[in-house]
Structures are given as C-alpha cells and as structure tokens.
C-alpha cells in the first residue's frame, strides 16, 4: 500500500518561494500564470492491508508531525 | 543558579549558551536530548543550531526528543524556558509558544547585527533590560520569519506577549529594520504565563563586548534576577 501526502502553505502565509518561481517562469516567457505555491510531497510505503486504519493513522501523523497546521494544509491519498 | 542547556543532534550554539551563563557567574550544564530528566535545573535554554538538519521543518523532529517531555513538564510547573533561534522554532513546533517560523521573506540567510525594541519589561526575560535601551544582537538564520494568524497576533499584542521587535538604531519599527519579513517585526515572544520565551536573535553571541555587543547578557541577567527573587520569596 502506498500513501501520498501533499503539503502546501496555507493561503494566509506569504510564500516567497512561490513568488520567486512565478517571476522566474514569467522571465522565461511563460504567460498567464496567476500564482505558484511551493509545497512538499511525501510518499509513504506501508505494510498494511486495512485502508481505513492506515488512513486514520496517517491522518494523525500528517496533522501532528508531517505538516504544521499553523502554516500548512495537507492532502492524503492512499492507493 | 543552574541553567540546563539542551543538546540535540546538530545543535551548535549550546556551548555559547553555557559560556554566556558561566561568564555571568552562574552554573550551566549540557542535557543530551535523550535524557528524560533536567536534573536540578532552575531554568532551561533551548539553543540555536540546525537540529536534525532542519529536516521536514526546523525543529519539527527535535520537539519529539525525549527531553522535551521533561521540558514541557518543567514549563507546565512554571519553570523558566528560553528558546534561541532553532530553540524558538522547537518551542513553537512543540506548542509551548504560539505561531511558527518560516523561510525569510527574501529567501536569503541573514547573518548580521539587528536592533531590538523591548515591549514588555515585566517578564522574567526582560526585567533587567534598561528602559529605552535598544538591544544590539546578531541574527543568523534562514527561517526566522514569524507567522501567526490574525487572531493569535491580536491576542499576543493585547496580552503584551510580544517581547522584542526588530527596529532601527533609534527604535523605529521599519520594514528596512525587519531582516526576515516577520509579521509586526516580531523578533521574540513569550507565552501567556510569561515563563516560556524565545527569540530569533542570539543573546548568547552578544554576551561579551569582544563579540561586538554585550546587550545579550541583559536577557540572561533578567532570568537570573527573576530566579533569585523567586528563591528569596520562597525563603521568606
């Protein structure tokens, strides 16, 4: 079983990396880019069979440790 | 007085913190992050560095080290805890202080002297700072931008928990004086109870004139005075 967690900065947080990447893309000639947000992507390989139990456990890990809820949001997918 | 200075893998300012305390004539010793006891510490310092390589987020892993359980218990019982730089990051991740420290606004690592305005002189960390004194203390960080949501910021302000703000040499809170984009130029805060505080600048690197400024020692002296008052009150 594989879990994918995408962690992104909250909208209220200024994202200078995102702004810098956007400016660099515009500088390269790309047009029509409204915003860029730079986040983190984690892949976790599990030895589990119960998808719901795994989701519950990883949700807790994502909320308490893998992301900082003060400044980040996360999205969890399990396949 | 006896200061416990924590050591995590890749803490690098622990020796400076111990030295700063000893230079003031008090005892300081190292507590390894795996220890579950703080010994007979009167105060705890969480020093600067790059604990755990700043992996995942600064301080995100250190907050789960065994010693932090003891620190939380110590803080809950009213003990004095000071976080410096990475220590500030660790205390925020541990939930002992509100908010979070994120990447500097200009994405650059800043290693320079800054000026700090003290906002609340009635805490164990600021009691000995002379009124009107602008502190000159160095910073050295890439992730020192303080962030908290609007509700938290309002609470910090109204409850006088913002202890230090970045200012110019004359005490003006300007954008130019803000090295990292911290909201409201916040350089350091304390908790509601005023026994846990932290700041991004390094008082441990401004504890002797030979370092370019000895203003940092006011913060350690404040803690020592507060502890001595507490001991005197207990004895009375």
Interface residues (C-beta under 8 A of the other chain):
Chain A: X9 X12 X13 X14 X16 X17 X20 X65 X66 X68 X70 X71
Chain B: X56 X57 X60 X64 X92 X93 X98 X99 X100 X102 X103 X104 X105 X106 X107 X145 X147 X148 X149 X150 X181
